[in-house]
C-alpha cells in the first residue's frame, strides 16, 4: 500500500512542531505543577464529612458486608505472661488471611494494637516481621535485626499490657507464593485492576476487617484499639485510622510525605514496582497524603521521621507534618518525633510509642 502523498507532505511540514514537543518528563512535570487536590484539607466542619466519604469510596473495596470471620485457631503457645496464637480469618475477598495474635493473661479488658508490617520488597515473611512466630524463622529474625534493632514490636507491646494482632497483607508471607519477587508486583496489581479492585484497596480493606475482629474479642476493650506500623505499615496505619473512626490512636513510623515530594525525579516511588501496593486509583486527584491523615483528627496521632531516611525527602516529610498540625486544635494529641538512624524502628522508638499510647489512654 503506497503512502498518501498529501499525508506525507503534511507530516513533513509538521516536523519542526513535532521536534519541539514536550518530552515525557516535561509532560509529567507540567501535570505535577498543575496538580491540586480537589478536596484538600480546609478548616470548616463540612470538609471532614465530604473527604471521609471520598476516602472510603476510593480506598476500600465496596461495602464490607459484615460477614463472619470464620476464625480458625491453628496453633497456640504459652509464653508466660501471654498466649500466642496462629489464626486464620476471612478477608475482604473471602479468602483465608493468616494472623498472629498475642493475648495477655491478666484479668480484665485489655487495650490492643493492630500492628502492620512493612514492604521492604521481602515477601516470604509478613506478620512475622512484627510478631515473633510460633516456630523458629531465620528470615524473621534477620529482618527484625536489620530494621527493628532486634526487638519484635509485638513483644514490646504485649509486655506493656497490650493485646496484639498482625495479619499477612496480600502478597506477603502465607498469602504470597514461592518465588514471588519485586517484578511480580505489576502482574498482581494488573490482575486485580482487571477484576475491578486494586492491590492497595484489598490491603486497606483487610486491615479494616482485622481491626474489627480485634475489637470484637471478649477480652479486648473495644474503645482502646490502636494501630501501629513501620514503613509501608505506617502508611497502612494512618490510612486505616483515617477511614475507621473506631481506631483509638495511630502510631506511624517513617511513612508520611507530601505526594509532590515523592514524585520528584529519582524518588523511590518512581522506581521499581513497590508503589503499586500503596497506590489507590483516583485518590491523588482528591486528597494528598496529609489530607487523608488529617481525617484522624482529633484522635491521637504520633509520627516518626528521620532526616537520614533516604526514602522520604526530609523537606517534604516536614511539609506534610506542618500541614497535618493544622488539623489538630489540641496539639497534645498530635505528636512528631525526629529520630536519628534513617529508615528503622528501633527499640528506643518502640518504647517511645508505647509510652505515648499509654499517656493518651489508647
C-alpha positions in Angstrom: 0.0 0.0 0.0 1.6 3.3 -1.1 1.6 6.2 1.4 -0.8 9.0 0.7 1.3 11.9 -0.8 -0.7 14.6 0.9 -0.4 12.9 4.3 3.3 12.6 3.8 3.7 16.3 2.9 1.6 17.3 5.9 3.7 15.1 8.2 7.0 16.7 6.9 5.5 20.2 7.3 4.7 19.5 10.9 8.1 18.1 11.7 9.5 21.3 13.3 6.5 21.4 15.6 6.9 17.7 16.5 10.6 18.1 17.2 9.7 20.9 19.7 7.1 18.8 21.5 7.3 18.2 25.2 9.2 15.1 26.3 7.5 12.6 28.6 9.4 14.1 31.6 8.2 17.6 30.6 4.6 16.5 30.3 4.6 14.8 33.7 6.3 17.8 35.3 3.7 20.1 33.8 0.9 17.9 35.2 2.5 17.9 38.6 2.8 21.7 38.6 -0.9 22.0 37.9 -2.0 19.3 40.3 -4.1 20.5 43.2 -6.2 18.0 45.2 -9.8 18.9 44.8 -10.7 18.2 48.5 -7.5 19.4 50.2 -7.9 19.9 54.0 -9.7 23.1 55.0 -10.8 24.3 58.5 -14.5 24.1 58.2 -16.9 21.5 59.6 -18.1 20.3 56.2 -14.7 19.2 55.0 -14.4 16.0 57.0 -17.7 14.5 56.0 -17.1 15.1 52.3 -13.4 14.0 52.4 -14.2 10.9 54.5 -16.8 9.7 52.1 -14.4 10.2 49.2 -11.5 8.4 51.0 -13.7 5.4 51.8 -15.0 5.2 48.3 -11.6 5.3 46.7 -9.6 3.4 49.2 -11.8 0.5 50.3 -13.5 -2.4 48.5 -17.2 -1.7 48.0 -19.1 -2.4 51.2 -17.8 -4.8 53.9 -20.9 -7.0 54.2 -20.2 -7.6 57.9 -19.7 -11.3 57.2 -18.3 -13.6 59.9 -14.6 -14.0 60.2 -14.7 -17.8 60.3 -11.8 -17.8 62.7 -9.7 -20.9 62.9 -7.1 -21.3 65.7 -4.3 -23.3 64.1 -1.8 -23.4 67.0 -1.3 -21.9 70.4 1.8 -21.3 72.5 2.2 -20.3 76.2 4.7 -17.6 76.5 4.5 -17.0 80.3 2.9 -13.6 80.5 0.8 -14.0 77.4 -0.5 -16.5 74.9 0.4 -16.6 71.2 -2.0 -17.9 68.6 -1.7 -18.7 64.9 -5.1 -17.9 63.3 -6.8 -17.6 60.0 -9.6 -15.1 59.4 -11.8 -14.4 56.4 -10.6 -11.4 54.4 -12.3 -8.8 52.3 -12.1 -11.1 49.2 -13.5 -14.1 51.1 -10.0 -15.7 51.2 -8.2 -17.0 54.3 -6.0 -14.5 56.0 -3.2 -15.8 58.3 -2.7 -13.9 61.5 -0.7 -13.9 64.7 -2.4 -12.9 67.9 -0.8 -12.1 71.3 -3.2 -12.1 74.3 -2.1 -11.0 77.8 -3.0 -13.4 80.5 -4.1 -10.8 83.1 -7.7 -10.2 84.0 -10.0 -7.5 82.7 -10.4 -5.9 79.3 -7.1 -5.2 77.6 -6.1 -2.3 75.3 -5.0 -3.6 71.9 -3.0 -2.7 68.9 -3.2 -3.9 65.3 0.4 -3.9 64.0 1.0 -3.6 60.3 4.1 -5.0 58.6 6.4 -3.2 56.2 7.0 -3.8 52.5 10.8 -4.0 52.1 10.5 -6.0 48.8 10.7 -9.0 51.2 7.7 -11.2 50.5 8.4 -14.5 52.2 7.5 -13.0 55.6 4.8 -10.6 56.6 3.2 -10.7 60.0 6.5 -12.3 61.3 8.3 -9.0 60.7 6.4 -7.7 63.8 5.3 -10.7 65.8 7.6 -13.5 66.8 6.3 -16.6 65.1 5.4 -19.8 66.9 8.4 -21.7 65.4 11.9 -20.6 64.6 12.1 -18.4 61.5 15.6 -17.2 60.4 14.2 -14.7 57.9 12.1 -13.0 60.5 15.0 -12.9 63.0 17.3 -11.3 60.4 14.7 -8.8 59.3 14.0 -7.7 62.9 17.7 -7.3 63.5 18.0 -5.1 60.4 15.1 -2.8 60.7 13.8 -3.1 64.3 17.0 -3.2 66.3 16.5 -6.9 67.2 13.2 -6.3 69.0 9.9 -7.7 67.8 7.3 -4.9 68.0 4.7 -7.4 69.2 6.9 -8.4 72.2 7.3 -4.7 73.1 3.6 -4.1 73.1 2.4 -7.3 74.8 5.0 -6.8 77.6 3.4 -3.4 78.1 -0.1 -5.0 78.5 -1.5 -4.6 75.0 -3.0 -7.4 73.0 -1.5 -7.5 69.5 -2.8 -8.7 66.1 -0.8 -8.9 62.9 -2.0 -10.2 59.5 -0.3 -11.0 56.2 -1.1 -8.4 53.6 -2.0 -9.9 50.2 1.3 -11.0 48.6 3.3 -11.4 51.8 4.0 -14.4 54.0 1.4 -17.2 53.6 -0.6 -15.0 51.2 2.2 -15.0 48.6 3.7 -17.8 46.6 7.1 -19.3 46.3 9.4 -17.1 44.3 7.2 -14.0 44.4 9.6 -11.1 43.9 9.8 -7.4 43.2 9.0 -7.7 39.5 5.8 -9.8 40.1 4.0 -6.8 41.7 2.9 -5.3 38.4 1.2 -8.5 37.4 -0.6 -8.7 40.8 -1.8 -5.1 40.6 -2.9 -5.5 36.9 -4.8 -8.8 37.7 -6.7 -7.0 40.5 -7.4 -3.9 38.4 -8.9 -6.1 35.6 -11.3 -7.5 38.2 -12.3 -4.1 39.4 -10.1 -4.0 42.5 -6.8 -2.5 43.5 -3.9 -4.0 45.5 -3.9 -1.1 47.9 -7.6 -1.4 48.3 -7.5 -5.1 49.2 -4.8 -4.4 51.7 -6.7 -1.5 53.3 -10.0 -3.5 53.4 -8.3 -6.5 55.1 -6.7 -4.1 57.6 -10.2 -2.7 58.3 -11.6 -6.2 58.9 -8.6 -7.2 61.2 -9.3 -4.1 63.4 -13.0 -5.1 63.6 -12.0 -8.7 64.5 -9.8 -7.5 67.4 -12.5 -5.1 68.7 -15.0 -7.9 68.8 -12.9 -10.2 71.0 -14.4 -10.6 74.5 -11.1 -9.9 76.3 -10.5 -6.6 74.5 -11.6 -3.1 75.4 -13.2 -2.1 72.1 -12.7 1.6 72.7 -9.0 1.2 73.1 -7.8 -0.5 69.9 -5.0 1.5 68.3 -2.9 0.9 65.1 0.8 1.0 64.6 3.1 0.4 61.6 6.6 1.0 60.2 7.3 2.0 56.6 4.5 0.6 54.4 3.0 -0.5 57.7 3.0 3.2 58.7 1.1 4.0 55.5 -1.4 1.3 56.3 -1.8 2.5 59.9 -2.6 6.1 59.1 -4.9 5.3 56.2 -6.9 2.8 58.3 -7.1 5.3 61.2 -8.4 7.9 58.6 -11.3 5.8 57.3 -12.1 3.9 60.5 -13.4 6.1 63.4 -13.1 3.2 65.8 -9.3 3.4 65.7 -8.5 4.9 69.1 -4.9 6.2 68.2 -2.3 5.8 65.5 1.5 5.4 65.5 3.0 5.8 62.1 6.8 5.3 61.9 8.6 6.6 58.8 6.0 6.9 56.1 4.5 10.4 55.8 5.3 12.8 53.0 3.6 15.1 50.5 2.8 13.4 47.3 4.7 16.1 45.4 7.8 15.2 47.4 7.5 11.5 46.4 7.0 12.3 42.7 10.3 14.1 42.3 12.6 12.5 39.7 14.6 9.7 41.2 12.5 9.2 44.3 11.8 5.6 45.2 8.1 5.7 44.4 9.0 6.2 40.8 11.4 3.2 40.7 10.6 -0.5 40.7 7.1 -1.6 41.5 6.7 -1.3 45.2 4.4 1.8 44.9 1.7 -0.4 43.4 0.8 -1.7 46.8 0.2 1.8 48.1 -1.5 3.4 45.0 -5.3 4.0 45.2 -6.6 4.8 41.7 -8.1 8.3 41.6 -7.2 9.3 45.2 -4.5 11.8 44.3 -6.9 13.9 42.3 -9.0 14.4 45.5 -6.7 14.2 48.5 -2.9 14.4 49.3 -1.4 12.1 51.8 -1.6 14.7 54.7 -5.2 15.3 53.7 -6.1 11.7 54.2 -4.2 11.5 57.5 -6.0 14.7 58.7 -9.2 12.6 58.9 -7.8 11.1 62.0 -8.2 14.4 63.9 -9.0 14.9 66.8 -7.9 11.4 67.8 -4.2 10.9 68.8 -1.6 10.6 66.0 2.2 10.1 66.5 4.6 10.3 63.5 8.2 9.3 63.5 10.6 10.5 60.8 14.3 10.9 60.1 16.4 13.4 58.2 18.6 10.5 57.3 15.8 8.5 55.7 16.7 8.0 52.0 13.2 7.0 51.1 11.4 10.2 52.1 12.8 13.7 51.3 13.1 15.4 54.7 11.7 18.7 53.5 8.7 17.0 52.0 8.2 15.0 55.2 8.3 18.1 57.3 5.9 19.9 55.0 3.4 17.0 55.5 3.9 17.3 59.3 3.2 21.1 59.1 0.1 20.6 57.0 -1.2 17.9 59.4 -0.6 20.1 62.5 -3.3 22.5 61.3 -6.0 19.8 61.7 -5.4 19.3 65.5 -6.7 22.2 67.6 -5.4 20.2 70.6 -1.7 19.8 69.8 -1.3 17.4 72.7 -2.9 14.8 70.5 -0.7 15.4 67.5 3.0 14.4 68.0 6.0 14.2 65.8 9.4 12.8 66.7 12.6 13.2 64.5 14.9 10.3 65.1 18.5 9.5 64.1 19.5 6.5 62.0 17.3 6.7 59.0 14.6 4.2 58.0 14.3 1.9 61.0 12.0 1.5 64.0 14.4 0.5 66.8 13.7 -0.4 70.5 14.0 3.3 71.6 11.3 4.3 69.2 9.2 1.3 70.1 9.4 2.3 73.8 8.5 5.9 73.0 5.5 4.7 71.1 4.3 2.5 74.0 4.7 5.4 76.5 2.8 7.7 74.1 0.0 5.3 73.7 -0.3 4.8 77.5 -0.2 8.5 78.2 -3.2 9.0 75.9 -5.1 6.1 77.3 -5.0 4.3 73.9 
